[in-house]
């Protein structure tokens, strides 16, 4: 982004961390961070506790969160191999904002539903 707030020559907005911001606001990230906020978990436990997530999406999201430094993957040299996922210190800093978002969603559910109904009637 330029000093005037426009786009850079390459067409991107210049907002630092745009890809990371997309991941943090992603549905699956929110759910994964919520589960890991309760404690370390194995892949199978995450998959079981996060309704509707595919194996592929869970794998992709965990890899992205690990790459971003928000999740730590620990491989335990056992037979069979045991892999656990945990939030890093940086990942833990997401818990409070996500709680606030959840609270807001619950408090405003009626307003949002009413707005959606009104919008749908006009369409």
C-alpha positions in Angstrom: 0.0 0.0 0.0 1.3 3.4 -0.8 1.4 6.3 1.7 -1.9 7.5 0.3 -3.5 4.1 1.0 -3.6 3.0 -2.6 -2.5 -0.2 -4.2 1.2 -1.1 -4.9 2.3 -1.5 -8.5 1.9 -5.3 -8.1 -1.8 -4.9 -7.5 -1.6 -6.1 -3.9 -3.0 -3.9 -1.1 0.2 -3.8 0.9 -1.5 -4.7 4.1 1.1 -6.5 6.0 0.3 -10.1 6.7 -2.8 -10.4 4.5 -2.4 -14.1 4.0 -2.0 -14.6 7.8 -5.0 -12.4 8.5 -7.0 -14.6 6.1 -5.9 -17.7 7.9 -6.7 -16.3 11.3 -10.2 -15.4 10.2 -10.7 -18.8 8.6 -13.5 -20.9 9.9 -11.3 -24.0 10.5 -8.5 -22.0 12.1 -11.0 -20.6 14.7 -12.2 -24.1 15.5 -8.8 -25.6 15.7 -7.4 -22.9 17.9 -10.5 -23.3 20.1 -9.9 -27.0 20.6 -6.1 -26.6 21.1 -6.9 -23.8 23.6 -8.2 -26.6 25.9 -5.0 -28.6 25.6 -2.7 -30.5 23.3 -4.5 -32.9 20.8 -3.7 -35.6 18.3 -4.8 -35.3 14.7 -7.6 -37.9 15.2 -8.9 -36.0 18.2 -9.0 -32.7 16.4 -10.8 -34.4 13.5 -13.3 -36.0 15.8 -14.0 -32.7 17.7 -14.3 -30.4 14.7 -17.5 -31.4 13.0 -17.4 -31.3 9.2 -13.7 -30.8 8.7 -12.1 -33.1 6.1 -8.7 -34.8 6.6 -7.3 -32.7 3.8 -8.5 -29.4 5.2 -7.4 -30.3 8.7 -3.9 -31.2 7.4 -3.6 -28.0 5.3 -4.8 -25.7 8.1 -2.5 -27.3 10.7 0.5 -27.0 8.4 -0.4 -23.3 7.8 -0.7 -22.6 11.5 2.6 -24.4 12.1 4.3 -22.4 9.4 2.9 -19.2 10.9 4.2 -20.1 14.3 0.8 -20.5 15.9 0.8 -24.3 16.4 3.6 -26.6 17.4 3.7 -30.2 16.1 5.5 -32.7 18.3 6.4 -36.2 17.0 6.9 -38.7 19.8 9.2 -41.6 18.8 6.9 -44.4 19.8 5.4 -47.4 18.1 3.1 -46.4 16.6 4.4 -42.8 16.2 2.4 -40.3 18.2 2.0 -36.8 16.9 0.5 -34.0 19.0 -0.5 -30.4 18.2 -0.4 -27.6 20.7 -0.7 -23.8 20.5 2.5 -21.9 20.8 2.7 -18.8 22.9 1.8 -16.7 19.9 -1.1 -19.0 19.2 -2.4 -18.6 22.7 -2.7 -14.8 22.1 -5.5 -15.6 19.7 -7.7 -17.2 22.4 -9.0 -13.9 24.0 -9.9 -12.2 20.7 -11.7 -15.4 19.6 -13.6 -15.6 22.8 -14.7 -11.9 22.3 -15.8 -12.8 18.7 -17.8 -15.8 20.0 -19.4 -13.6 22.7 -20.3 -10.9 20.2 -21.8 -13.6 17.8 -24.0 -15.0 20.5 -25.1 -11.5 21.7 -26.0 -10.3 18.2 -27.3 -13.5 16.7 -30.9 -12.2 16.8 -30.0 -8.9 15.2 -28.0 -10.7 12.4 -30.8 -13.1 11.8 -33.4 -10.3 11.6 -31.2 -8.4 9.1 -30.7 -11.5 7.0 -34.5 -12.1 6.9 -35.2 -8.5 5.9 -32.5 -8.6 3.2 -33.9 -11.9 1.8 -37.4 -10.4 1.7 -36.2 -7.6 -0.5 -34.4 -9.9 -2.9 
